Amino acid sequence: MKLIVLLFGVVLVASVSYAYPVGCEDEPEQPPPAVPLVRATVIAEEVNNLLDVQKANVIDPPKVCPDGQMLDHQGKCRPIMG
């Protein structure tokens, strides 16, 4: 019985403490700060750059060696021994 009363008291205190407002409810909320026009134009340019198709390959195309040669681990054509 004492345990039930103790648990009820803890639940009651917890519910009352969560009911109190954290800040002053009468104050109006601050509007978000305005984004400067310079930052907005920079963001628009970055978005346009992201949407553009890449114009150059980052990876080199595969290299083809002439007959009798083979690509080595350094990417150079070497004569085939054998």
C-alpha positions as CSV (number, residue, x, y, z in Angstrom):
1,M,0.0,0.0,0.0
2,K,2.8,2.4,0.9
3,L,4.5,1.6,-2.4
4,I,1.3,2.5,-4.4
5,V,1.0,5.8,-2.5
6,L,4.7,6.6,-3.2
7,L,4.4,5.8,-6.9
8,F,1.2,7.8,-7.1
9,G,3.0,10.8,-5.5
10,V,5.9,10.5,-7.9
11,V,3.5,10.4,-10.9
12,L,1.6,13.4,-9.6
13,V,4.7,15.4,-9.0
14,A,6.1,14.5,-12.5
15,S,2.8,15.5,-14.2
16,V,2.6,18.8,-12.4
17,S,6.2,19.6,-13.1
18,Y,5.8,18.9,-16.9
19,A,2.6,21.1,-17.0
20,Y,4.5,24.4,-16.2
21,P,5.5,26.5,-19.2
22,V,9.2,26.8,-19.9
23,G,9.1,30.4,-21.1
24,C,6.8,33.3,-20.9
25,E,3.7,32.5,-23.0
26,D,2.6,36.1,-23.4
27,E,5.6,37.2,-25.5
28,P,5.1,36.8,-29.3
29,E,7.6,34.6,-31.1
30,Q,10.4,36.4,-33.0
31,P,10.1,36.1,-36.8
32,P,13.0,34.3,-38.5
33,P,15.8,36.6,-39.6
34,A,15.7,37.6,-43.2
35,V,18.1,36.0,-45.6
36,P,20.3,38.7,-47.3
37,L,19.9,39.0,-51.0
38,V,23.6,38.3,-51.6
39,R,23.3,34.9,-49.9
40,A,20.2,34.1,-51.8
41,T,21.9,34.8,-55.1
42,V,24.9,32.7,-54.1
43,I,22.6,29.8,-53.2
44,A,20.8,30.1,-56.5
45,E,24.1,29.9,-58.4
46,E,25.2,26.9,-56.4
47,V,21.9,25.1,-57.2
48,N,22.3,25.9,-60.9
49,N,25.9,24.5,-60.8
50,L,24.6,21.3,-59.2
51,L,21.9,20.9,-61.9
52,D,24.3,21.4,-64.8
53,V,25.6,18.3,-66.5
54,Q,29.3,17.7,-66.0
55,K,31.2,18.8,-69.1
56,A,34.5,16.9,-68.5
57,N,35.4,13.4,-67.6
58,V,37.1,12.9,-64.2
59,I,38.3,9.4,-65.1
60,D,40.5,9.0,-68.1
61,P,39.1,6.8,-70.9
62,P,40.5,3.2,-71.1
63,K,43.9,3.1,-72.9
64,V,44.3,0.7,-75.9
65,C,47.7,-0.7,-76.6
66,P,49.0,-1.6,-80.1
67,D,49.3,-5.3,-81.1
68,G,52.1,-7.1,-79.3
69,Q,51.9,-4.8,-76.3
70,M,50.0,-4.9,-73.0
71,L,49.1,-2.4,-70.3
72,D,51.1,-2.7,-67.1
73,H,50.2,-1.7,-63.6
74,Q,51.4,1.9,-64.2
75,G,49.2,2.4,-67.2
76,K,52.0,2.2,-69.8
77,C,52.1,-0.1,-72.9
78,R,54.9,-2.7,-72.6
79,P,55.9,-5.3,-75.1
80,I,54.6,-8.8,-74.3
81,M,57.5,-11.2,-73.5
82,G,57.0,-14.7,-74.5
